[in-house]
Amino acid sequence: MTSTLPPPERAGLKRPRISARTLRTDRWWAGPVWTVLGLSAFLIYGLVRVLQQDHYWVADYGYLTPFYSPCLSASCAPGSAHFGTLPWEFPWFLPYALFSLPFLLLFRFTCYYYRKAYYRSFWQAPTACAVREPHSRYTGESRFPMIGQNLHRYFFYAAVVISLINTYDAGLALFHGRDGGFGIGLGNLILIANVVLLWAYTLSCHSCRHVLGGRLKSFGGRPVRYWMWTQISRLNTRHMLWAWVTLGTLVLADLYVALVASGTITDPRIFN
């Protein structure tokens, strides 16, 4: 038989006043610090590259960096706009991939894992378990703008469309061999690997798992849907891993295309 003791206040006792922010003696601050450094590095690199508006397309091999896909400005390099362009040139402060980058950023910003990451690191709400946060009150995600986190499921649909576009870009680049036709270079392998990992991150999203298994009381009579939900659930257990790995592959793919496009390095060809 169990019993529940009354809170200290009701029992006539007072809670001990602890002046220290935490009594933890481990390096609880290391995770948040590395998170700030990692996310900040990606955001700064991405901002610089998007505003550069150059070295994003390798015409000889059809390499298009994902930071500029789809390229929609009238000033896009010839051949880089796989889906056509708008009738005007973008100013320096607008990304050429105007209709994809905002949705991708919002998809990651509202991602369940990233919310945990930047809540703890940038906002310190809280920084770690058993560590007092500096905020005097907590409103959660019930007020503007944080109530917008509930739009994550819709940004997921946009991310699926953009992943399809990136897949198309990577596939199209396979038919830009040096002598025409099918060809494979190191850049192709990097772009394909990036696309595969982007799909792993996108499909491991909690919203994707809900699409396949939500609103069901039973999977009985739905073997295909159950199998798909099971596979997505396996991916979902590594959602944090895919979130960080894809930040790295996005930078790698973009940097490689930029180096080849600028003539800094040459693309080693494996076939044609």
C-alpha positions as CSV (number, residue, x, y, z in Angstrom):
1,M,0.0,0.0,0.0
2,T,1.3,3.4,-0.9
3,S,0.7,6.8,0.7
4,T,1.1,10.3,-0.6
5,L,2.7,12.8,1.7
6,P,1.4,16.4,1.7
7,P,3.6,19.1,0.2
8,P,6.1,20.7,2.6
9,E,4.0,23.9,2.8
10,R,0.9,22.0,3.9
11,A,2.9,20.0,6.5
12,G,4.1,23.3,8.1
13,L,7.5,23.0,6.6
14,K,9.4,25.4,4.3
15,R,11.2,24.5,1.2
16,P,14.9,25.0,1.4
17,R,16.1,28.1,-0.4
18,I,19.0,27.3,-2.8
19,S,20.8,30.4,-4.1
20,A,22.9,28.4,-6.6
21,R,21.5,28.1,-10.1
22,T,22.2,24.3,-9.9
23,L,23.8,21.8,-7.7
24,R,25.0,19.7,-10.7
25,T,28.8,19.3,-10.9
26,D,29.0,17.7,-14.4
27,R,29.5,19.6,-17.6
28,W,25.8,20.2,-18.2
29,W,26.6,23.4,-20.2
30,A,28.7,21.6,-22.8
31,G,25.7,20.4,-24.9
32,P,24.1,23.8,-25.2
33,V,27.4,25.5,-26.0
34,W,28.1,23.1,-28.9
35,T,24.5,23.5,-30.1
36,V,24.9,27.3,-30.2
37,L,28.2,27.0,-32.1
38,G,26.9,24.4,-34.6
39,L,23.6,26.1,-35.4
40,S,25.3,29.5,-35.6
41,A,28.0,28.3,-37.9
42,F,25.4,26.8,-40.3
43,L,23.2,29.9,-40.3
44,I,26.2,32.3,-40.9
45,Y,27.5,30.1,-43.7
46,G,24.1,29.7,-45.3
47,L,23.4,33.5,-45.1
48,V,26.8,34.3,-46.7
49,R,26.3,31.8,-49.5
50,V,22.7,32.8,-50.3
51,L,23.6,36.5,-50.5
52,Q,26.7,35.8,-52.6
53,Q,24.5,34.9,-55.7
54,D,27.5,33.3,-57.4
55,H,29.3,30.0,-57.8
56,Y,26.1,27.9,-57.4
57,W,26.0,26.2,-60.8
58,V,28.5,24.0,-62.7
59,A,27.2,24.0,-66.3
60,D,29.7,21.3,-67.5
61,Y,28.2,18.7,-65.1
62,G,24.8,20.1,-64.2
63,Y,25.7,20.6,-60.5
64,L,23.3,22.9,-58.7
65,T,23.7,23.6,-55.0
66,P,20.6,22.9,-52.9
67,F,20.9,26.5,-51.5
68,Y,19.9,27.8,-54.9
69,S,17.2,25.2,-55.9
70,P,14.9,25.9,-57.5
71,C,16.6,29.0,-59.0
72,L,13.9,31.5,-59.8
73,S,15.5,34.9,-60.5
74,A,15.7,36.1,-64.1
75,S,19.5,36.5,-63.5
76,C,20.0,32.8,-62.7
77,A,22.9,31.3,-64.7
78,P,21.8,29.7,-68.0
79,G,20.7,26.2,-67.5
80,S,20.4,26.4,-63.7
81,A,16.7,27.2,-63.6
82,H,15.2,23.8,-64.1
83,F,11.6,25.0,-63.6
84,G,11.8,28.4,-65.3
85,T,12.3,31.8,-63.7
86,L,10.2,34.8,-62.6
87,P,10.2,37.7,-65.1
88,W,12.5,39.9,-62.9
89,E,15.9,39.9,-61.4
90,F,16.1,39.6,-57.6
91,P,17.9,42.3,-55.5
92,W,20.9,41.3,-53.6
93,F,19.0,40.6,-50.3
94,L,16.6,38.1,-51.8
95,P,17.7,34.5,-52.3
96,Y,17.5,33.0,-55.8
97,A,15.6,30.1,-54.2
98,L,13.0,32.4,-52.8
99,F,10.1,30.0,-52.7
100,S,12.0,27.1,-51.1
101,L,14.5,28.4,-48.5
102,P,11.9,30.1,-46.3
103,F,9.8,26.9,-46.1
104,L,12.9,24.8,-45.4
105,L,14.0,27.1,-42.6
106,L,10.5,27.1,-41.1
107,F,10.4,23.3,-41.4
108,R,13.6,23.0,-39.3
109,F,12.7,25.9,-37.0
110,T,9.5,24.2,-36.0
111,C,11.0,20.7,-36.0
112,Y,10.4,19.0,-32.6
113,Y,14.1,18.2,-32.2
114,Y,15.4,21.7,-33.2
115,R,12.8,23.2,-30.8
116,K,14.4,21.3,-28.0
117,A,17.9,22.3,-29.2
118,Y,17.4,26.0,-29.4
119,Y,15.0,26.2,-26.5
120,R,17.8,24.8,-24.3
121,S,20.8,26.5,-25.9
122,F,19.7,30.0,-27.2
123,W,16.7,30.6,-24.9
124,Q,17.8,28.6,-21.9
125,A,14.3,27.4,-21.3
126,P,15.7,25.4,-19.5
127,T,19.4,25.0,-20.3
128,A,19.4,21.5,-18.8
129,C,17.6,19.3,-16.3
130,A,17.9,20.5,-12.7
131,V,19.3,23.9,-13.9
132,R,17.3,27.0,-13.0
133,E,16.3,29.0,-16.1
134,P,16.7,32.8,-16.1
135,H,13.1,33.5,-17.1
136,S,10.7,34.7,-14.5
137,R,7.6,33.1,-16.2
138,Y,6.8,30.4,-18.7
139,T,4.1,30.7,-21.4
140,G,5.0,27.7,-23.5
141,E,3.8,27.8,-27.1
142,S,0.5,29.3,-26.3
143,R,1.2,32.9,-27.5
144,F,2.4,34.6,-30.7
145,P,4.8,33.9,-32.2
146,M,5.5,30.5,-30.6
147,I,2.0,29.3,-31.3
148,G,3.1,29.2,-34.9
149,Q,5.1,26.0,-34.0
150,N,1.8,24.2,-34.6
151,L,2.2,24.8,-38.3
152,H,5.1,22.3,-38.5
153,R,2.9,19.6,-40.1
154,Y,2.2,22.0,-43.0
155,F,5.8,22.9,-43.5
156,F,6.5,19.1,-43.6
157,Y,4.4,18.9,-46.8
158,A,6.4,21.8,-48.3
159,A,9.7,20.0,-47.3
160,V,8.5,16.9,-49.2
161,V,8.0,18.9,-52.4
162,I,11.4,20.5,-52.0
163,S,13.0,17.2,-51.4
164,L,11.5,16.0,-54.6
165,I,13.0,19.0,-56.4
166,N,16.4,18.3,-54.9
167,T,16.1,14.7,-56.0
168,Y,15.3,15.8,-59.5
169,D,18.3,18.1,-59.6
170,A,20.6,15.3,-58.4
171,G,19.2,12.9,-61.0
172,L,19.4,15.4,-63.8
173,A,23.1,16.0,-63.1
174,L,23.8,12.4,-64.0
175,F,23.1,13.2,-67.6
176,H,25.7,15.9,-68.0
177,G,28.8,13.7,-68.7
178,R,31.9,15.3,-70.3
179,D,31.0,13.7,-73.6
180,G,27.3,14.1,-73.2
181,G,24.9,11.5,-71.8
182,F,25.2,9.6,-68.6
183,G,28.2,10.4,-66.4
184,I,29.3,10.2,-62.8
185,G,31.8,12.4,-60.9
186,L,32.5,13.0,-57.3
187,G,30.0,15.8,-57.3
188,N,27.3,13.5,-58.3
189,L,28.0,11.2,-55.4
190,I,28.0,14.1,-53.0
191,L,24.7,15.5,-54.3
192,I,23.0,12.0,-54.3
193,A,24.3,11.3,-50.7
194,N,22.9,14.6,-49.6
195,V,19.5,13.9,-51.1
196,V,19.3,10.5,-49.5
197,L,20.1,11.9,-46.1
198,L,17.7,14.8,-46.6
199,W,15.0,12.2,-47.3
200,A,16.0,10.4,-44.1
201,Y,15.6,13.6,-42.1
202,T,12.3,14.6,-43.8
203,L,10.6,11.2,-43.5
204,S,11.8,10.7,-39.9
205,C,9.8,13.8,-39.0
206,H,7.1,13.2,-36.3
207,S,4.6,14.8,-38.6
208,C,5.3,12.1,-41.3
209,R,4.8,9.4,-38.6
210,H,1.5,11.0,-37.7
211,V,0.4,11.1,-41.4
212,L,0.9,7.4,-41.7
213,G,-0.3,6.3,-38.3
214,G,-2.4,9.1,-36.8
215,R,-6.2,9.1,-36.4
216,L,-6.2,5.3,-36.3
217,K,-7.5,3.2,-33.4
218,S,-6.1,0.0,-34.9
219,F,-3.8,-1.0,-37.8
220,G,-6.0,-4.1,-38.3
221,G,-6.8,-4.6,-42.0
222,R,-4.1,-2.0,-43.0
223,P,-0.9,-4.1,-43.4
224,V,0.7,-1.7,-45.9
225,R,0.1,1.3,-43.8
226,Y,1.3,-0.5,-40.7
227,W,4.5,-1.5,-42.5
228,M,5.2,2.1,-43.6
229,W,4.5,3.4,-40.1
230,T,6.9,0.9,-38.7
231,Q,9.7,1.9,-41.1
232,I,9.2,5.6,-40.4
233,S,9.2,4.9,-36.7
234,R,12.6,3.3,-37.0
235,L,13.9,6.4,-38.8
236,N,12.2,8.6,-36.2
237,T,14.4,7.1,-33.4
238,R,17.4,8.8,-35.1
239,H,15.7,12.0,-36.0
240,M,18.3,14.1,-34.0
241,L,21.1,12.3,-35.9
242,W,19.6,13.1,-39.3
243,A,19.0,16.7,-38.2
244,W,22.7,17.3,-37.6
245,V,24.1,15.1,-40.4
246,T,22.0,16.9,-43.0
247,L,23.3,20.3,-41.8
248,G,26.7,19.0,-42.6
249,T,25.8,17.4,-46.0
250,L,24.1,20.6,-47.1
251,V,27.2,22.6,-46.4
252,L,29.4,19.9,-48.0
253,A,27.3,19.8,-51.2
254,D,27.1,23.6,-51.4
255,L,30.8,24.1,-50.7
256,Y,31.8,21.5,-53.2
257,V,29.7,23.0,-56.0
258,A,31.0,26.5,-55.1
259,L,34.6,25.3,-55.3
260,V,34.1,23.6,-58.6
261,A,32.1,26.5,-60.1
262,S,34.7,29.0,-59.1
263,G,37.5,26.9,-60.6
264,T,39.2,26.4,-57.3
265,I,39.1,22.6,-57.7
266,T,38.2,20.2,-60.6
267,D,35.6,17.5,-60.3
268,P,37.2,14.0,-60.5
269,R,35.2,11.9,-63.0
270,I,34.5,8.3,-62.3
271,F,32.7,7.7,-65.6
272,N,32.4,10.0,-68.5
